[in-house]
Amino acid sequence: MAFTKTERQLNTNLELTGREIIFIIAVFLKMVVDILGLTVIPYMMGSDFSALVFKVLTYTSYALVVVSFLLTPKISTMELVRIMILAAITAVGSYFAGNAIMLTLIYLYGAKDIDVEKVFRILGYIYIVMFLLIVLLSLAGVIENWDYPESAERVTRWSLGYTYPTHTSSVLFMAVLVFCYIQKEHLTLIHVAVLELINIWFFFKTNSRAGLMLCAAIPIIFYLLKFRKKEFRKTILGWLQQWSFPVCAILIYVVTMVYTGTGILAKIDQWLSWRFYYSNYSMLKYGVHLFGQKIEWIGYGGLGHTRTALTDVYNFVDTSYLKLLLENGLLVWLFIIAMWTVVSIIAFRNNKRYLTWALSFLAVYSLVEQWLMNLGTNPFLLFLGVYFFRTIIQISERKKQDKENLQVLRQ
């Protein structure tokens, strides 16, 4: 794939096409639904009313994505075939898994013709503002700030407007990653210092360890990148960055399946709030299916506020890789890992250093959290649409052109 701009050329031209404006509105509505769904606001509004509002916003978002398709200058027969195949995959995945995660593919395909850097910048700042607004409203007492006392550690974890403290740290992680990516080489020491102070404050409020440790590393790495001119090609780090998603996916699967609750893994697991244990439990209980399955996840979110006890045995799986595998099945899981891998390789081989590192952080973070394929909480999904689907289409068109040229030569 050819790139006409280097990463050092920060795009400040925010002129948008009509199609891009509609697409931004569609993703914004999706973002509102997904982020507010993690907060206490739906419980304050009333479950029935909030469900109705979210449904209206969600279907409006879907409709706008379809409109953005229709605004494509020329839709070829092959384009219609691709859309139909994508719709079929989405329908099958949604039917077996009982969730709408596969509908994310519709947005990704819709993103293939947009100026992703420009759109990402706009949506990224909106994401950051929404996160800060929710936290500030909770501190001001406008929305509730739920507490989760942990007697074992003698601390109280605060959710800061979200339904659970790890949700807060997850959105913070993504907000920091988005901000550092948008700034790229313009990230300053002042930015780094402010972000580290914010991270420390959130740590004492939420006591979320793994995610906030990665969050602390992001500004430092991104700041140091502008001083390193040498590429990471032909190094172990370079190889790991290109294959970070399958490496992390295989790693967490192996660790989960060999986990016995003893030894060094048990000590690491205790520090990770028993993620290995519960992943092992759910993997053995539900197993891996080819097309996925419907699972009722039981977690601690809202405990002590919306309910006094768990409705069943705790079974929640935090890691994105295993949760996607259990819910959506092996075929969809392989497709998802392949998409992220292709994008990582494209970014690395085109020397898009900041995107490469952002994807690497995302791959590692997905070992402990579940938001890899949630567009509303992971704006980096837009790059899948641009780099994966656009690359596939370019390869298809190139083969078609080569075939036509060969036929001309034979005449």
N, C-alpha and C positions, 0 to 999 in steps of 0.2 A: 504494500500500500504506500502511495506517495503522500508526503506531507509538505505543504507549501509554507508552513510557518514553524519556526523553532519555538522551544519552550520559553526562550528568553523574551519573546515578543508577547507581552501580556496584552490580551485583547481588551482595549478600552472602548472600542466601537460597539455600542449596544443597539445599533439599528437592527430591527427584527423584521422578518417577513411575516405575512399574515399567517402562514402555516406554523411558524415558530411561536407566534403569540398564542395561537389556539393550543398548541402542544404544551406550552408553559402553563397555561391556565388548567389544562387537564391534569398535569403532574402536580400542580399546586393543590388542586382539590383532593387528589390522592394523598398527598403529603398531610393535608389537614386531617383527613379521616384517620390515617395511620398513626400520626403523632397524638392527636387528641384521644384516640383509642387507648393510648398508654397512660393517660392522665386520669385524675379523679373527676374531671369535668362531666363525663357521661353519667356518673353516679349522682352528681349534684343536680344534673338536668332531669334525671329520671330515666330509667333504662328504656322504657317504651319510646319516649320522645326522642332520646338521643339515637336510638336504633333507626328511627324513621329519618332523622336528619342525615345520619351517616349513609343510609341507603340512597337517599336522593342525591347527595353529593357524589357518591360512588358511581351511580349510573349516569349522572351528568358527565363525570370524568370519562367514563367509557365512551359515551356518545361523542364527546369532543375529540377523542383519539380517532374515532371513525371519521369524523369531519375532516381531521387533518389528513387522513388517507385520501379522502375524496379531493382534497386540494392539490394533490400531486399532479403536476402538469400533464403527464401522460402515463396511464396505467396500462402496461402491456399484458398480454395473455399470461406470460410467465410470472409476472407480478401477482396476478390474481391467483395463479396456482400456488404460489408461495404463501399467500394470505390464507387460502383455504386449508393448506397443510398445517399452518400455524394454528388456525382455529380448531382443526381436528385434534391436534396435540393438546391444546388447551382444554378442550371439552373432555377428552379422555382422562387427563390428569386431574381435572377438577371433580369429575364423577367419582373416581376411585379414592382420591384423597379427602374429598369432602371439604375442600377449602379453595380459595380463589387465587392461590399463589401463582398458578400457571397463567392467570390473566396478565401477570407482569410481562409475559412475552409479547403481548399486544403493544404495550408501551415501548418495549425495547425495539421492536420492529418499526414502530412509528418514529423512533429517534434516529433511524439510519441516515436520513437526509438533512438533519439539522446541523447548525454550527454548534457542536457540543460544548466547546469551551465557553462560548458566549451564553448559552442556555444554562450550563452548569453554574456559571458565575452568578447569574440572577437567582436561580433556585437555591443555590448554596447560601447566599446571604439571607434569603427568606427563611431557610431552615434554621440558621443561627439565631435570627431575630425571634422566631417562634419558640425556640428552646429557652432563650433568655427571658422572654416574656412570661412563660409558664412558671419558671423558677421565681421570678420577681413577684408575680401575683401570689404565689404560695407564701413567700416571705412577708408580703404585705397583708396576708390574711384574707385576700379576696377569694382564693380557692384553698382547699384544705391541704395541709401538709401532714401526711400520715406518718406515724412513728411505728417502728418495729424494734422493740427491746430485745436484746440478745443477752440472756443471763450468763451464758457460758463465757462470753467475752466482756461482759459488764459494760456494754455500750448500747446506745440507742441509735438505730439507723433511721434517717429521715428520707422521705421520698421526694420532698420538694415539689409537690404538685403532681407527681406521677404516682402510679399505683404500687410501685415497688422500687426500692433504692437502686437495684441493678438496671432498671429501665432508665433511670436518671443518668447513671454513669455511661450507659450505652449511647444515649443521645449526645452526651457531652463528648464522648470519644469521637463520634462522627462529626460533631460540630468543629472540634479542634482539627481533625483531619481535613475537613472541607476548607476551613479557613487557611490552613498552611498550604494546601494545594493551590488555592486561588492566588495566594500571595507569591508562591514560588520563590524566586530569587529576591523578591522585595520584602521577604520576611526579615525583620530586624531583631536586634537583641532586646529591644523594648518589648516587642511582640512576644518573644520567647519568655522573658521574665514575667510578663502579665499572665500568659497562659499557664506557666508553672505555678504561680500563686493561686490562680483560679482552681487548678487541679488539686493543689494541697487543701484548699478550702472544701472542695467537694469530697475529698477523701475523708476528712473528719466528719462531714455531714452524713455521707452514705456508707462509709466503711467498705467500699467496693474495691478490692485489692487488684486483681489481675488486670481488669480493664483500665484502671487509672494508672497502673505502672506503664502500660503501653502508651497511654495518653501523655504521660510525662516524657516519653522518648520521642514522640512525634515532632514537637517543635525543635528539639535539639538536632535531630537527624536532618530535618528539612533546612534548618539554618546552615548546617555544615556542608550541605550539598553544593552550595554555590562556590565553595572554596576548592572543591575537587573537580578538576577538569578531566582527569583520566577516567575512561569508561571502565565498567566492571566486566567487560567481555573476557571470556576464557578464564574466569575465576569461579571458585566454588560458590561464592555469593551470587555471581551472575546467573549461574545455573539454577540455584535455589529460587532466585527471584522469578525466573521464567516458569518454573514448575512448582511455585509455592502452593497453589491450590491443591493439586493432586497429592503433593507431599504431605500437607497438613491433613487432608482428608484420610489418607492411608494411615498416617501416624495416629490420629485419634481413634480410628477404627481398631487398629491393632492393640493400642493401649487399653481401650475399653474391653475388648474381648479377652485379654490376658489378665485383666484386673482381678485380684483375689481378696483385696482388702488388707493386705499385709505388705511389709517391706517399704521401699522408698516410694512406690506409687501411692501407698496409703497416706504417707506423710504429705506428698504433693497434693493429693486429693483433699485432705483436710484443709489445706491452705486455699484450695479452690472451691470450698464449700460443698464437697462431696459430689462434684460433677461426674467423676469417673464411676462412682458407685451407682448413681441414678441412671446414667447412660447404660451401664452394664445391665441393670435391672430391666430397663425398657427394651433393650435389644434382645435379651433372652425371652422376655414375655411376649413381645409382638412379632419379632423376627422380621426379615427383609422380604418384601414381596416385589414382583416384577413391575406391577402397575400401582403400587402404593396401597394405602388403607386409611380408614377413618379412625382416629384415635382421640379420645377425650383426655386432654392433658389436665392434670391436677397439680397446681402450684400454690405457692404461698401468697401470691399477690392479693391484697385486700383482706387477708386474714386479720381478724381483730377489728375490722372496720366495716366490711360488707358482709362478713360471715364470722361465726365464732369458732368453726372447726372445718377441717377439710372434708369434702363430700365423699372422698375415697382415699385410697393409698396414694401418697405422693409419687408421681411418675414422670415429672417434667424433665425433658432433655434440653439443656441449654445450648449445646454445641450445634452450630448450623449444619455441619456436615451430616451428623447422625440424625438430626431431626428431619432434614430434607430426605434422607434415605428411608427413614421409617414411614414418613407420611406420603411421599410421592413415588416411592418405588425405585428400583435399580435403574430402569431405562432413563427416566427423567433425571435422576441423580447423575448418571454418566454424562448426559447432555449438558447439565448445568456446570459440572466440573470442566467439561471440554470447552465451554464458552469462556469461562474465566481464564482458562489456560491459554487459549488462543489470544485473548486480549492482552494478557501478561507478556506473551512472547512478542506480539506486535509492538507493544510499548517499549519493551527492552531493546529490541533490535532496531528500532527507529530512534534510539537514544532519548526517549521521553522519560528522563530520570525521575521527575517528580511524580508522574503517573505510576511509574514502575514501583517506586517506594510506597505510594499510597495503596496500591494493590497488594503489596507485600504485607503492610500493616493490617489491611483488611483480611487477608488470608489467615494471619496468625490470630487476629481477634475473633475470627469465626470459630476458632477452637473452643472458645469459652462462652460465646454468645450466639444468638439465634437469628440475627438480622441480615444475613447475607443476601437473601432474595426478596427483601421487603423494600419496595421502591420508596415508600414514604419515609423510611428511616435510613435508607442507604442510597443517596443520590448518585453514587459512583456506578450504579446499575446503568445509567445512561450511556456510559462508555461501552457497555456490552452491545447495545443497539448500534452504535456508530461503528465500532471497530470489528465486531464479529459479523453482524449481518451485512454490513457494507462490504467487507472482505469476501464473504461468501458470494454475494451478488457480482462483485467485480471478477472473481475467478470464473463464475458461470458465464458471464458475458464475454470474457476473454477467450474461453474455450469455444463459445459459439462463433466469435469473430475468426478465430484460427480455422475452424471448420469451414466457414464460408470462404476464407482466403484460399484454403486448400482446394476447394471445389472450383474456384476461379482459375487456379493454376492448371488444373487437370483439363479444363475446357480448351 
